[in-house]
Amino acid sequence: SRVPEAGRYDERFIRLTDRWEGWSASVNKLKGYMRKANTKFGFTLFDEGTLENADKLKLFDVSVNLNLYEEGIQRLSVLPNDTLIRIENKYEVRLNLHKKGCDEERIRDRRMTSGQVVQSCGTHNSIINTNKQCQDKIKDNKPQEEVVKCLMTLFRHLYDDLDYADITRLLGKDNVFVHGSVNGFRSGDEVLNDTIMSNTNGRIGGRFWNGPFDKIQEMLGIQSGELNGYWLREKL
């Protein structure tokens, strides 16, 4: 965020990143990471054919980023509890939990705004409970730093537990932007280390489309693994 004065947060931006990195990986292993990302988002984020000419990648990193911009963060801060309860119920129906039943200690009674009580197996406890905590902090005028940290946690729970299509319905497709990349030194390819960019989805909604560290990386002309030293954390 831009902080023009203490306690005030403007042009907020959140980026969640899933990353796989290491010293060396075969093309088949890298394609497995690509397929995992494609499955998560429900569309062809990575084209596996981009690695056909390589044998393996050294000092590699595969990253997938979900960016959320100011308008999306505003929507994140006012998520209707009833909507989250309905989404939880939809997932439990899909998982057939209502017929299978669930452990008694997991059962929750969800109260809708209308007063209706919906019984749940607690599949989305982390989302519903964190959403309540965030809205309570906002209502009680807690410091912005505390509110933002809570919203970051809530966004992470949405990312972990919901389909991408449901995330975009909640936060607005034009308020998120999905993109990824594959970096590394390619063995057996004429191209040594050009970044392989993924397909994208959504819309860029801020001046710093992918955060300040990417701007520094661009200015220095180095790969993300070098900037952040991911390969230094790999066991020998």
C-alpha positions as a Markdown table, in Angstrom:
| # | Residue | x | y | z |
|---|---|---|---|---|
| 1 | Ser | 0.0 | 0.0 | 0.0 |
| 2 | Arg | 0.9 | 3.6 | -0.3 |
| 3 | Val | 1.0 | 5.2 | 3.2 |
| 4 | Pro | 0.7 | 9.0 | 2.8 |
| 5 | Glu | 0.4 | 9.4 | 6.5 |
| 6 | Ala | 0.5 | 7.2 | 9.6 |
| 7 | Gly | -2.5 | 4.9 | 9.8 |
| 8 | Arg | -3.7 | 5.7 | 6.3 |
| 9 | Tyr | -3.5 | 3.1 | 3.5 |
| 10 | Asp | -4.1 | 4.1 | -0.1 |
| 11 | Glu | -3.9 | 2.0 | -3.3 |
| 12 | Arg | -3.7 | -1.3 | -1.4 |
| 13 | Phe | -2.4 | -4.3 | -3.2 |
| 14 | Ile | -2.2 | -8.0 | -2.2 |
| 15 | Arg | -0.3 | -10.7 | -4.2 |
| 16 | Leu | -0.5 | -14.3 | -3.3 |
| 17 | Thr | 2.2 | -16.5 | -4.9 |
| 18 | Asp | 2.5 | -20.3 | -5.2 |
| 19 | Arg | 6.1 | -21.1 | -6.1 |
| 20 | Trp | 8.2 | -24.2 | -6.8 |
| 21 | Glu | 11.9 | -23.8 | -7.0 |
| 22 | Gly | 15.2 | -25.7 | -6.7 |
| 23 | Trp | 18.6 | -26.5 | -8.2 |
| 24 | Ser | 17.4 | -28.7 | -11.0 |
| 25 | Ala | 14.2 | -30.3 | -12.4 |
| 26 | Ser | 13.3 | -32.5 | -15.3 |
| 27 | Val | 10.8 | -31.3 | -17.9 |
| 28 | Asn | 8.2 | -33.9 | -16.8 |
| 29 | Lys | 8.4 | -32.6 | -13.2 |
| 30 | Leu | 8.0 | -29.0 | -14.4 |
| 31 | Lys | 5.0 | -30.0 | -16.5 |
| 32 | Gly | 3.5 | -31.5 | -13.3 |
| 33 | Tyr | 3.7 | -28.1 | -11.6 |
| 34 | Met | 2.1 | -26.5 | -14.7 |
| 35 | Arg | -0.8 | -29.0 | -14.6 |
| 36 | Lys | -1.3 | -28.4 | -10.9 |
| 37 | Ala | -1.6 | -24.6 | -11.5 |
| 38 | Asn | -4.0 | -25.2 | -14.5 |
| 39 | Thr | -6.2 | -27.4 | -12.4 |
| 40 | Lys | -6.3 | -24.9 | -9.6 |
| 41 | Phe | -7.5 | -22.0 | -11.8 |
| 42 | Gly | -9.6 | -24.0 | -14.2 |
| 43 | Phe | -8.1 | -22.8 | -17.4 |
| 44 | Thr | -4.8 | -23.2 | -19.4 |
| 45 | Leu | -2.6 | -20.9 | -17.4 |
| 46 | Phe | 0.6 | -22.7 | -18.6 |
| 47 | Asp | 1.2 | -24.2 | -22.0 |
| 48 | Glu | 3.2 | -27.3 | -21.5 |
| 49 | Gly | 4.5 | -27.2 | -25.1 |
| 50 | Thr | 6.8 | -24.2 | -24.2 |
| 51 | Leu | 9.2 | -26.7 | -22.6 |
| 52 | Glu | 9.3 | -29.2 | -25.4 |
| 53 | Asn | 12.8 | -28.3 | -26.6 |
| 54 | Ala | 14.5 | -28.5 | -23.1 |
| 55 | Asp | 15.7 | -31.5 | -21.2 |
| 56 | Lys | 15.7 | -29.9 | -17.7 |
| 57 | Leu | 15.9 | -26.6 | -16.0 |
| 58 | Lys | 18.6 | -25.6 | -13.5 |
| 59 | Leu | 18.1 | -22.9 | -10.8 |
| 60 | Phe | 14.5 | -23.0 | -11.7 |
| 61 | Asp | 11.4 | -21.4 | -10.3 |
| 62 | Val | 7.8 | -21.8 | -11.4 |
| 63 | Ser | 5.5 | -19.2 | -9.9 |
| 64 | Val | 1.8 | -18.5 | -10.0 |
| 65 | Asn | 0.5 | -15.1 | -8.8 |
| 66 | Leu | -3.0 | -13.9 | -7.9 |
| 67 | Asn | -3.1 | -10.1 | -7.6 |
| 68 | Leu | -5.9 | -8.3 | -5.8 |
| 69 | Tyr | -6.2 | -4.5 | -6.3 |
| 70 | Glu | -7.9 | -1.7 | -4.3 |
| 71 | Glu | -11.4 | -2.2 | -5.5 |
| 72 | Gly | -11.2 | -6.0 | -4.9 |
| 73 | Ile | -9.8 | -5.3 | -1.3 |
| 74 | Gln | -12.8 | -3.1 | -0.7 |
| 75 | Arg | -15.1 | -5.9 | -1.7 |
| 76 | Leu | -13.1 | -8.4 | 0.4 |
| 77 | Ser | -13.8 | -6.2 | 3.5 |
| 78 | Val | -17.6 | -6.4 | 3.1 |
| 79 | Leu | -18.2 | -10.0 | 2.1 |
| 80 | Pro | -21.8 | -11.0 | 3.0 |
| 81 | Asn | -21.9 | -13.7 | 5.5 |
| 82 | Asp | -25.0 | -15.2 | 3.9 |
| 83 | Thr | -23.2 | -15.6 | 0.6 |
| 84 | Leu | -20.3 | -17.4 | 2.3 |
| 85 | Ile | -22.7 | -19.8 | 4.0 |
| 86 | Arg | -24.4 | -20.6 | 0.7 |
| 87 | Ile | -21.0 | -21.2 | -1.0 |
| 88 | Glu | -20.1 | -23.5 | 1.9 |
| 89 | Asn | -23.3 | -25.4 | 1.5 |
| 90 | Lys | -22.7 | -25.7 | -2.3 |
| 91 | Tyr | -19.3 | -27.3 | -1.7 |
| 92 | Glu | -20.6 | -29.7 | 0.9 |
| 93 | Val | -23.4 | -30.8 | -1.5 |
| 94 | Arg | -20.7 | -31.3 | -4.2 |
| 95 | Leu | -18.6 | -33.4 | -1.7 |
| 96 | Asn | -21.8 | -35.3 | -0.8 |
| 97 | Leu | -21.2 | -34.5 | 2.9 |
| 98 | His | -24.8 | -34.0 | 3.7 |
| 99 | Lys | -25.6 | -37.6 | 2.7 |
| 100 | Lys | -22.4 | -39.1 | 4.1 |
| 101 | Gly | -22.6 | -37.1 | 7.3 |
| 102 | Cys | -19.7 | -35.6 | 9.2 |
| 103 | Asp | -18.0 | -35.9 | 12.6 |
| 104 | Glu | -20.3 | -34.6 | 15.3 |
| 105 | Glu | -17.6 | -32.2 | 16.5 |
| 106 | Arg | -17.4 | -30.6 | 13.1 |
| 107 | Ile | -21.1 | -29.8 | 12.8 |
| 108 | Arg | -21.9 | -26.0 | 12.9 |
| 109 | Asp | -25.2 | -24.1 | 12.9 |
| 110 | Arg | -24.8 | -21.2 | 10.5 |
| 111 | Arg | -27.3 | -18.4 | 11.1 |
| 112 | Met | -28.4 | -16.4 | 8.1 |
| 113 | Thr | -29.4 | -12.7 | 8.3 |
| 114 | Ser | -33.1 | -13.8 | 7.9 |
| 115 | Gly | -32.7 | -15.9 | 11.1 |
| 116 | Gln | -32.7 | -19.2 | 9.2 |
| 117 | Val | -30.3 | -21.7 | 10.6 |
| 118 | Val | -28.3 | -23.9 | 8.2 |
| 119 | Gln | -26.5 | -26.9 | 9.5 |
| 120 | Ser | -22.9 | -27.3 | 8.2 |
| 121 | Cys | -20.0 | -29.7 | 8.4 |
| 122 | Gly | -17.7 | -26.7 | 8.9 |
| 123 | Thr | -16.0 | -27.0 | 5.6 |
| 124 | His | -15.3 | -23.3 | 5.3 |
| 125 | Asn | -14.8 | -22.5 | 9.0 |
| 126 | Ser | -11.5 | -20.6 | 8.3 |
| 127 | Ile | -13.2 | -18.3 | 5.7 |
| 128 | Ile | -16.4 | -17.6 | 7.7 |
| 129 | Asn | -14.6 | -17.1 | 11.0 |
| 130 | Thr | -11.9 | -14.9 | 9.6 |
| 131 | Asn | -14.5 | -12.8 | 7.7 |
| 132 | Lys | -16.3 | -12.1 | 10.9 |
| 133 | Gln | -13.1 | -11.2 | 12.7 |
| 134 | Cys | -12.2 | -8.7 | 9.9 |
| 135 | Gln | -15.6 | -7.1 | 9.8 |
| 136 | Asp | -15.6 | -6.8 | 13.6 |
| 137 | Lys | -12.2 | -5.0 | 13.4 |
| 138 | Ile | -13.5 | -2.6 | 10.8 |
| 139 | Lys | -16.7 | -1.9 | 12.8 |
| 140 | Asp | -14.6 | -1.3 | 15.9 |
| 141 | Asn | -12.3 | 1.1 | 14.1 |
| 142 | Lys | -9.2 | -1.0 | 14.8 |
| 143 | Pro | -5.9 | 0.3 | 13.4 |
| 144 | Gln | -5.6 | -0.1 | 9.6 |
| 145 | Glu | -2.5 | -2.2 | 9.9 |
| 146 | Glu | -4.5 | -4.7 | 12.0 |
| 147 | Val | -7.4 | -4.7 | 9.5 |
| 148 | Val | -5.1 | -5.2 | 6.5 |
| 149 | Lys | -3.4 | -8.1 | 8.1 |
| 150 | Cys | -6.7 | -9.7 | 8.8 |
| 151 | Leu | -7.9 | -9.1 | 5.2 |
| 152 | Met | -4.6 | -10.7 | 3.9 |
| 153 | Thr | -5.4 | -13.8 | 5.9 |
| 154 | Leu | -9.0 | -13.9 | 4.6 |
| 155 | Phe | -7.8 | -13.6 | 1.0 |
| 156 | Arg | -5.4 | -16.5 | 1.6 |
| 157 | His | -8.2 | -18.7 | 3.0 |
| 158 | Leu | -10.4 | -17.9 | -0.1 |
| 159 | Tyr | -7.5 | -18.8 | -2.4 |
| 160 | Asp | -6.8 | -22.1 | -0.5 |
| 161 | Asp | -10.4 | -23.3 | -0.1 |
| 162 | Leu | -12.4 | -21.9 | -3.1 |
| 163 | Asp | -12.4 | -22.4 | -6.8 |
| 164 | Tyr | -11.1 | -19.5 | -8.8 |
| 165 | Ala | -14.5 | -18.9 | -10.4 |
| 166 | Asp | -16.0 | -18.4 | -6.9 |
| 167 | Ile | -13.2 | -16.0 | -5.9 |
| 168 | Thr | -13.9 | -13.9 | -9.0 |
| 169 | Arg | -17.6 | -13.9 | -8.3 |
| 170 | Leu | -17.0 | -12.6 | -4.8 |
| 171 | Leu | -14.3 | -10.0 | -5.5 |
| 172 | Gly | -15.0 | -9.1 | -9.2 |
| 173 | Lys | -13.2 | -10.5 | -12.2 |
| 174 | Asp | -11.9 | -7.0 | -13.1 |
| 175 | Asn | -10.3 | -6.6 | -9.6 |
| 176 | Val | -8.0 | -9.6 | -9.8 |
| 177 | Phe | -5.2 | -10.6 | -12.2 |
| 178 | Val | -3.7 | -14.1 | -12.5 |
| 179 | His | -0.3 | -14.6 | -14.1 |
| 180 | Gly | 2.7 | -16.9 | -13.8 |
| 181 | Ser | 6.1 | -17.6 | -15.2 |
| 182 | Val | 8.8 | -20.3 | -15.5 |
| 183 | Asn | 12.4 | -19.3 | -15.0 |
| 184 | Gly | 15.7 | -21.2 | -15.2 |
| 185 | Phe | 18.7 | -22.2 | -17.2 |
| 186 | Arg | 17.5 | -24.7 | -19.9 |
| 187 | Ser | 19.6 | -27.7 | -20.8 |
| 188 | Gly | 19.3 | -28.9 | -24.4 |
| 189 | Asp | 17.6 | -25.7 | -25.7 |
| 190 | Glu | 19.0 | -23.0 | -27.9 |
| 191 | Val | 17.4 | -20.4 | -25.6 |
| 192 | Leu | 19.4 | -20.4 | -22.4 |
| 193 | Asn | 17.3 | -18.5 | -19.8 |
| 194 | Asp | 14.4 | -16.5 | -21.3 |
| 195 | Thr | 11.4 | -16.3 | -19.0 |
| 196 | Ile | 8.4 | -18.4 | -20.1 |
| 197 | Met | 5.3 | -16.3 | -19.4 |
| 198 | Ser | 2.0 | -17.9 | -18.7 |
| 199 | Asn | -1.4 | -16.9 | -20.1 |
| 200 | Thr | -3.3 | -14.5 | -17.9 |
| 201 | Asn | -6.8 | -13.9 | -16.6 |
| 202 | Gly | -8.5 | -10.9 | -15.1 |
| 203 | Arg | -7.5 | -7.2 | -15.4 |
| 204 | Ile | -4.6 | -5.1 | -14.0 |
| 205 | Gly | -6.1 | -2.6 | -11.6 |
| 206 | Gly | -3.2 | -0.5 | -10.2 |
| 207 | Arg | -0.1 | 1.5 | -11.1 |
| 208 | Phe | 2.2 | -1.1 | -9.7 |
| 209 | Trp | 0.6 | -4.1 | -11.4 |
| 210 | Asn | 2.7 | -6.8 | -9.7 |
| 211 | Gly | 4.2 | -5.0 | -6.6 |
| 212 | Pro | 7.4 | -3.1 | -6.0 |
| 213 | Phe | 9.8 | -6.1 | -5.9 |
| 214 | Asp | 9.0 | -7.0 | -9.5 |
| 215 | Lys | 9.8 | -3.4 | -10.5 |
| 216 | Ile | 13.2 | -3.7 | -8.8 |
| 217 | Gln | 13.8 | -7.1 | -10.5 |
| 218 | Glu | 13.0 | -5.5 | -13.9 |
| 219 | Met | 15.4 | -2.6 | -13.2 |
| 220 | Leu | 18.2 | -4.9 | -12.3 |
| 221 | Gly | 17.5 | -7.3 | -15.1 |
| 222 | Ile | 17.7 | -10.5 | -13.0 |
| 223 | Gln | 15.5 | -13.5 | -12.4 |
| 224 | Ser | 13.2 | -13.8 | -9.4 |
| 225 | Gly | 15.3 | -16.7 | -8.0 |
| 226 | Glu | 18.4 | -14.5 | -8.0 |
| 227 | Leu | 16.6 | -11.5 | -6.5 |
| 228 | Asn | 15.0 | -13.5 | -3.7 |
| 229 | Gly | 17.7 | -16.2 | -3.3 |
| 230 | Tyr | 15.3 | -19.1 | -3.5 |
| 231 | Trp | 18.0 | -21.6 | -4.6 |
| 232 | Leu | 20.1 | -20.7 | -1.5 |
| 233 | Arg | 17.4 | -22.4 | 0.6 |
| 234 | Glu | 17.6 | -25.7 | -1.4 |
| 235 | Lys | 19.3 | -28.6 | 0.5 |
| 236 | Leu | 22.4 | -29.9 | -1.1 |
